[in-house]
């Protein structure tokens, strides 16, 4: 699993990528890699294709990541059963990485451009992988305010029926009305 992030100023402190490697059902093999600065983490990029997961994007990868995955926290990292009913033998295993911002960062105004994805490898030596979609999005912190409107019950059905009724009454026309111009041209020939 990987996350690429960049603030609008592309500062080294707030631009980079972090990846979390998880081995199915073995939390002790969880590891984190980190990059500082602009990094192409796309599954189609030259730094990724045809390389072992640990050798991807070697340029710019930090020797020791600032971020850590606290893999011994079994509540987060252990393989868990899923309540999903559409597929049998479906399990969930997740990774969590804490990203710490510099004290000088104004979190009230910080905006990130982000992209994330996930690659699945058959084993530790695999060069090929299956990937998820890799969406891009903007993240910003905004304080949500409560509005009394959130408590109002909206009845869409009645509104739609009444609008449909008004439209039927307001727009009565015949085929002659629709094709009047074409009929005039045809009659003139």
N, C-alpha and C positions, 0 to 999 in steps of 0.2 A: 504494500500500500504506500502511495506517495502523495505528497502535497507540495505544490509549488506556489510561492507567494511573492508579491512585490508591492511595495507602497508606491505612491504616485511619483515620488522623487527618486525611486530606484536606489535608495541608500543601502549600503552593504549590511547595515544592522537590521534592516527590515525587508531584505530581498534575498531569496534563496529557495531551498527545497529541503524537505525531510522525508525519509523513507523508513518504513518499519517492516522488517522481515519476520514472518511468523512461520514456524514449522508446525504442521497440523499435529495437535495433541502432544506437543513437547514445548512447554513454555520456556524452558531453560535455553532454547535455541533462538529466542527472540533477540533481535538486534536492531539498532538504529544507525542510519547513515545520514549525513547532513552536508549540504552544499551552501556556500555563501555566494551571492551574486546571481545574475541571470543564468539559469540552467534549463536545458531542454529535457524534460522528463517524459515526453511523449513516447509511446511505444513504437512509433515509426521513426524515431530519431536515430542518427548515426551512432550516438553514444550508447544506445540501448540494444539495437538489433544485433543478433548473433553473438551476444556476450553473456557470460555467466552473470547472475544477478550481482555478485560482489565486485565485478569488474566494470559495471556500467558507469558511464560518466566519471571515469577516474580523474580527469582534469577538473579541478575545483572541489573535489570531495575532501572534506576535512579528515585528517588522520584520526581524530577523536571527536565525536559529536558533542556539542554543548547540550543537546537534548538527550533525554534518557527515557526508556520504556521500563517502567517498574514491573517487570515480568513476573515477579514473585507475588504480585497482587492477584491471587487466584480468582477473586470476584470478577475481575476484568478479563484476564488472559486465558483462563481455562476453557477448553472445548465444552460447549453447552448444548443440550438438546434444544430443539426449536419446537414451538407449538404450531408450526406450519403444517397444514393438512394436505396440501396438494402434492407433496413429494415425501416419500418415506425415507428414512435414514438421513434426514437433513439436520445438520448441526451448525452452530455458530461459534466462531473463534475470532476475537477482535484484538486490536492493538490500540493502545492509547499513548500518545506522546505529548508531553507538556512542553509548550513553547513559551519561553520567558522573554518578555519585552524589556528593553533597556529602560531604566528609570526615567530617562529624559523624554520618552515617547509620550505624547499627549493622546491617550486612548480615546478621549472624547471626539477627536477629529481624525483619527487614523482610519484610512481606507486601504484595503488590500485588493489587488487583482489576484485571483486564485484559480488553480487548476488542480484536479486530483484524478487518480486512477488506481487500478489494482491489476497486478499481473499474477497469474497462477502458473507455477512450474511443477513438473512431474516429480523432480527430485533436485538435490543440491547441485548436480552437474549438468542440468538441462540448459540448452542454449535457446530453445524455443519455449514460447509461453502462450497462454490464452489471456486476453485482456478485457477489461470492462470498457465502457464508454469513458471518455476523458473530458468531462465538462469543464468549462471555464465560467467563473462567476465573480461578482464583486462582493466583498464582505466589508461591512462597516458596523461600528457600534452605534446604536441609537437607543436612547431611552424611550421605552414605550409608555404612552400615557393612556389612562383609562378614559373612556368616553361613555356617557349614558346610552349612546346609540347602540353600543354592543349588547345591551340588555333588551333592546326592542326585538319583538318577534316579527319577522317579515313573512308575509303570506304571498308567495310568488304566483300561486295557482290562480287566485282571484284576479290579480292584476293582469296576468297574461290572457285570461278569458275575456275580460272587459276590453283590453286593447284589441284583441282579435275581433270582437264584435263591432267595435268602432270602425276598424279598418274595413270590414265587410260592408258596413252602412255607408262609409265615406267614399268608397271606390267601386261604384257600380258602373260597369261599362259593357259594351257589346263588341263583337268581332268587327263590326263596321267601324266603330270608334278607333280600334287599334290599327286597322288596315286602311283607313280613309285615304291617306296619301297614296298608297299603292293602287287603290281602286281608281282614283282620279287619273293616275298615269296610265293604267291599263285601259280605261275607257277612252282616253285621248288617242290611243294607237289605232 
